[in-house]
Amino acid sequence: MCSADAYLKPQKDTRQASSELVMRLGGAMERYIWTINGKKFSDAVPLEVKYGERIRIKFINDSMMAHPMHLHGMFMQLENGQESVDMPNKHTLIVPPGKTVTALLTADELGEWAIHCHLLYHMSAGMMNKLIVAKVSDTKLSTTSTQAITSTQTNQVDDEKGVEHAHH
């Protein structure tokens, strides 16, 4: 069971963002298509970030509806005017109509993660993409860990992740 004070601890990563990922939220009510960066999910190119990178995600809502934008697998720290050490962890950020909301993300979970509007009819109508977190070398991109983990370590890691993501 997760204690409340686990959410009151200072942020571990307080680095400034080294890059910015802009996500323009749009749609057409007449055709009922919802998009990220002008593309519905079936036409979108996945978003790629480097493992360990600290990025700013900038959600710009060009539509006339609020969009609760949800990221699987990692927390975003909502930039709400507080010092970076005190920013709240969020899996879902509400982006009001015509507004911009920013969050910091430490890309610390390898793999392919869904990022989408949590209004499921918006997601199914296209407002979704894939965020790929990968290790980058001079010659290749890898989304798998290079470190071997024993089953005991795996259970310990899973238990720690369960505490971190218990409310998700």
N, C-alpha and C positions, 0 to 999 in steps of 0.2 A: 504494500500500500504506500502511496506517495504522500509525504507530508507537505503541508502548505508552505513551510519555509523553503522547500526546494525551489519554489518559484520566486522567492524573495532574495535569492543570492545575486550578487553583482554579476554582470556579463563577463564571461571569460575572455572574449575577443573584443577589444576596443579599438582595433586598428581602423584607420580611415579606409574608405573604399579605394581600390586600385582601378576600378572600371565601373561603368554604369550600363545597365541593361534596361532599355526603354521598352515598355509594353503599352501600346496604344489600344485601348478598349473601344470597340466600335460595333455598329450593327445597323441593320435596316429593318424597322418594324414591318414595313409593307411586305418584304420578302421573308421576314423572320429568319435572318441570318445574323449571327453574332461572331465577332472576329477579334483576334489579337494581331496587332500590326497589319491590319487589312486582309488577313487570311483566316479562313475557317480551318479547323483542325486538319481536315482531309487534304488541304493544300499547303499547310504550313511546313516550314523547315524547322527542325528542332533547334532549340536554344542550347548553346554549349558554353560551359564554364569550366575553368581549370580547377582541379581539386586543390583545396586549401586557400583558394582566392577569396578575398573579401570584396564583395560587389555591392553596389547600390542598385536596387530594383526600383524603377520609377514607373508607376502605374498612372497613365494619363487617360482619363475617362472622357472620350469624345461623344458619348451617348447621353441620352436623356433619362437613363435609369441607373440606379446604384448597382454596383457589382461587387459582391463579396469574393475576393480573389483568394483562392486556396492553393497552398503549396504542400505537396506530400513529401515526407521524409526529412525535412529540416525545418527549424524555426527561422523566421525572419524577425529582425528587431525593428519595430516601428519607430521611425524618426518622428518624435512628437515634441521636440523641444528640450527634452531632458539630456543630460550628459550621456554619452554612449554606454557607460557602465551601468546606468539605470534604465535603459530602454526596455520596454516590455517585449517578451517573446510572443510571437503570433504565428499560427498556421494559416489564419484567414484574416485579410484586411478588407474592410469595407471602403470602396472607392466611390464617393458620391458623384452624381451626375455633373459633368463639366469641371471636375476637380482633379487634382494630382495628389497622389499619396506616395511617399517613398519609404523604403525599408532597407536595412543592411542585411546581408546574408553572408555567412561564412560557409562556403561550399565544402562541407566536411563529411559528406556522405556520398560515396561512389555509386554511380548507377544512373538509371533513367527515371525521372520523377515527373508525375503529372502536375501541371499548374493550370488551373481552370477556374471559371466562375462557379461558385457554389450554388447558384440557382441552376438546378440540374437541367431545366429546359433551355437555359442559355448555353450550358456546356454541350448538351446534345445537338444544339443548333450551330455549334462551331467554336464557341469561346473556350478553347482549350489548346494547350501545347505541351510539349515534352521538354523538360529541362535536363540536359545530360551533364553530369558531373564526372569528369574523367581526368586521369593522370595523363599528362602530356609530356612526351619526350621528343627528341629531334625527329624521330621517324614514325611514331605511331601514337594512337590515342587508345587508352585502356580504361575500361570501367570496372575492372576486377582488381581486387586487392592482391598485392604481390607478397604479403606477409602470411605465412602459414599460422593457423590458429588451432589449438587443440580443442577437443570437445568441452573440456572444463572451462577454458578461456571463452569459448563461444557462449556457453550458458551464462557466464559472468557478464560478458558484453551485452547479451540479450536482456539480462535482468536490469543492467544500467540503462539501456535504451528504453526499456519498458517504463522505468521511472521518469526519464526525460520526456517521453511522449505519451504518458498515461492519459492525458486528457484529450488526445487526438481522436 
